[in-house]
């Protein structure tokens, strides 16, 4: 289950509210209220996680593109 970040909405609309995390199923609707205080909340969209690895082997050469003389499907034969 993914963990989502929520933020309470401040009544005056000024500044950032309290942030907290909730584990929810991807199909669950977003929360509208803080589970403990009942204050209105919004889900915060944040950057994802990227993982780069180093490999000693080279990548295979890309295949030919589609077009006259290079297509393997026969469309341009």
Residue, then its C-alpha position, 0 to 999 in steps of 0.5 A: x500500500x502506498x503512503x500518502x502525505x496530507x496537509x491540514x488546511x489553515x483557516x486563514x489560508x496563510x502558510x503551511x499546515x501540519x503534514x502527516x502520512x497515511x497508508x492507503x490503498x491506491x483505490x481509496x478516496x483521498x481524505x478530506x479531514x484529519x483522522x484525529x483532529x477533524x480539520x480539513x486536509x488536502x493530499x500533497x503531490x510530491x516527487x517520486x523516487x528514482x533509482x539509478x544503477x551502474x552496469x558494467x555491461x552495455x545496453x543492446x543496440x536499438x532496433x531499426x526504426x519504421x520507414x522505407x527500407x528499415x521496417x521489419x513489418x512489411x508495411x513499407x515493402 
